[in-house]
Amino acid sequence: MKRLIKSGLKLTTLINLKTMKKVLTLSFLILSSSVLTLAQTPEKLAISKTLSEFETAIVENNAKLASKLLHADAIILEGRGSETKDQYLSHHFHSDGRFLSAIERKEMSQEIKTEGNIAWVSTITSMKGTYSDREIDLTSLELAVLKKEEGNWKIIALHWSSR
């Protein structure tokens, strides 16, 4: 009986050690991925923030903020056309805001690359909802090019398409 209790304790200890190893390994992996996320460069965070603020400006119809985030030489490619910053802000900006306000958006992926004072960001977003009495279910593809001037990231080119 004593042997069974002793071997039972050894087995329990062995199981506890294996469980503890798994818990520690899992904790390490979670901590590592958190550190990698936190280790995202301040530049990439600033770039992401610029794009997020631009989307908010569109949704809230805030042309002043959108203008601040767009580079003076910005070009926007959408649908079958190309627009300058001023053309976009006076035309499609407002209809894009109405559209984005009516649609549920879920970012599926975003990849940010930088080279000096230039960044390019590819984003894939799922868009679903109803707009102008039409059901919308599409995947939006965005390529944004940003340029850093005087310490601020500005959007110099945008290309939007959907499938």
C-alpha positions as CSV (number, residue, x, y, z in Angstrom):
1,M,0.0,0.0,0.0
2,K,2.8,2.4,0.9
3,R,4.5,1.6,-2.4
4,L,1.3,2.4,-4.3
5,I,0.9,5.7,-2.5
6,K,4.6,6.5,-3.1
7,S,4.4,5.6,-6.8
8,G,1.1,7.4,-7.0
9,L,2.8,10.5,-5.6
10,K,5.7,10.1,-8.0
11,L,3.1,9.8,-10.9
12,T,1.2,12.8,-9.6
13,T,4.4,14.8,-9.3
14,L,5.5,13.7,-12.8
15,I,2.1,14.7,-14.3
16,N,2.2,18.0,-12.4
17,L,5.8,18.6,-13.8
18,K,4.6,17.9,-17.3
19,T,1.6,20.1,-16.9
20,M,3.7,22.8,-15.5
21,K,6.2,22.5,-18.4
22,K,3.3,22.9,-20.8
23,V,1.9,25.9,-18.9
24,L,5.3,27.6,-18.8
25,T,5.9,26.9,-22.5
26,L,2.5,28.2,-23.5
27,S,3.0,31.3,-21.2
28,F,6.4,31.9,-22.9
29,L,4.8,31.7,-26.4
30,I,2.0,34.1,-25.4
31,L,4.5,36.5,-23.8
32,S,6.8,36.3,-26.8
33,S,4.0,37.1,-29.2
34,S,2.9,40.0,-27.0
35,V,6.4,41.3,-26.9
36,L,6.6,41.1,-30.7
37,T,3.3,43.0,-31.0
38,L,4.6,45.6,-28.5
39,A,7.9,45.7,-30.3
40,Q,6.2,46.9,-33.5
41,T,8.2,49.9,-34.4
42,P,7.0,53.4,-33.4
43,E,7.1,54.2,-37.1
44,K,4.7,51.4,-38.1
45,L,2.4,52.5,-35.2
46,A,2.5,56.1,-36.5
47,I,1.8,54.9,-40.1
48,S,-1.1,52.7,-38.9
49,K,-2.5,55.6,-36.9
50,T,-2.4,57.9,-39.9
51,L,-4.4,55.5,-42.0
52,S,-6.9,54.9,-39.2
53,E,-7.3,58.6,-38.7
54,F,-7.9,59.0,-42.5
55,E,-10.6,56.4,-42.4
56,T,-12.2,58.1,-39.5
57,A,-12.1,61.4,-41.3
58,I,-13.9,59.9,-44.3
59,V,-16.6,58.3,-42.1
60,E,-17.1,61.5,-40.1
61,N,-17.0,63.6,-43.3
62,N,-14.1,65.6,-41.8
63,A,-12.5,67.1,-44.9
64,K,-10.2,69.3,-42.8
65,L,-8.6,66.3,-41.1
66,A,-8.5,64.3,-44.3
67,S,-6.7,67.2,-46.0
68,K,-4.2,67.3,-43.2
69,L,-3.4,63.6,-43.6
70,L,-3.1,63.7,-47.4
71,H,0.1,64.9,-49.0
72,A,-0.2,67.9,-51.2
73,D,0.7,65.8,-54.2
74,A,-1.5,62.9,-53.2
75,I,-3.2,60.8,-55.9
76,I,-6.2,58.5,-55.3
77,L,-6.9,55.6,-57.7
78,E,-10.4,54.3,-57.3
79,G,-12.7,52.5,-59.7
80,R,-11.9,53.6,-63.2
81,G,-10.4,57.0,-62.3
82,S,-7.6,58.9,-60.8
83,E,-8.0,62.0,-58.6
84,T,-5.8,64.6,-57.0
85,K,-6.1,65.5,-53.4
86,D,-8.4,68.5,-54.1
87,Q,-10.5,66.5,-56.6
88,Y,-11.0,63.7,-54.2
89,L,-11.9,65.9,-51.3
90,S,-14.5,67.8,-53.4
91,H,-16.0,64.7,-55.0
92,H,-15.7,61.1,-53.9
93,F,-14.7,61.9,-50.3
94,H,-18.3,62.6,-49.4
95,S,-19.8,59.6,-51.1
96,D,-17.1,57.3,-49.7
97,G,-18.1,58.6,-46.2
98,R,-21.7,57.7,-46.7
99,F,-20.7,54.3,-48.0
100,L,-18.3,53.5,-45.2
101,S,-20.8,54.7,-42.6
102,A,-23.4,52.2,-43.8
103,I,-21.1,49.2,-44.1
104,E,-19.6,47.0,-41.4
105,R,-15.8,46.8,-41.9
106,K,-13.5,44.1,-40.6
107,E,-9.8,44.3,-41.3
108,M,-8.5,40.9,-42.4
109,S,-4.9,41.7,-42.8
110,Q,-2.5,44.6,-43.0
111,E,1.2,44.6,-43.9
112,I,3.4,47.7,-43.4
113,K,6.8,48.0,-45.0
114,T,9.1,51.0,-44.7
115,E,12.2,52.2,-46.5
116,G,13.6,55.5,-45.1
117,N,10.9,58.1,-45.2
118,I,8.6,56.0,-47.5
119,A,6.1,53.4,-46.4
120,W,3.7,51.2,-48.3
121,V,0.8,49.5,-46.6
122,S,-1.4,46.7,-48.1
123,T,-4.7,46.1,-46.3
124,I,-7.5,43.6,-47.0
125,T,-10.8,44.4,-45.4
126,S,-14.1,42.6,-45.4
127,M,-17.1,44.9,-46.0
128,K,-20.7,43.8,-45.5
129,G,-24.0,45.6,-45.1
130,T,-26.7,47.5,-47.1
131,Y,-26.0,50.6,-49.1
132,S,-28.5,52.4,-51.4
133,D,-30.9,49.4,-51.0
134,R,-28.2,47.0,-52.2
135,E,-26.7,44.2,-50.2
136,I,-22.9,44.6,-50.0
137,D,-20.5,41.7,-49.4
138,L,-17.1,42.4,-50.8
139,T,-13.4,42.3,-50.0
140,S,-11.7,45.7,-50.3
141,L,-8.0,45.9,-51.3
142,E,-6.1,49.0,-50.4
143,L,-2.5,50.0,-51.2
144,A,-1.4,53.1,-49.4
145,V,1.9,54.9,-49.9
146,L,3.0,57.3,-47.2
147,K,5.8,59.8,-47.1
148,K,7.3,61.2,-43.9
149,E,7.9,64.9,-44.0
150,E,8.8,67.1,-41.0
151,G,8.2,64.2,-38.6
152,N,4.7,63.4,-39.9
153,W,3.4,60.6,-42.2
154,K,1.3,61.8,-45.0
155,I,-0.6,59.7,-47.6
156,I,0.9,60.4,-51.0
157,A,-1.0,57.6,-52.9
158,L,-4.0,55.4,-52.4
159,H,-5.3,52.7,-54.6
160,W,-8.6,51.0,-53.7
161,S,-10.2,48.1,-55.5
162,S,-12.7,45.4,-54.5
163,R,-13.6,41.9,-55.5
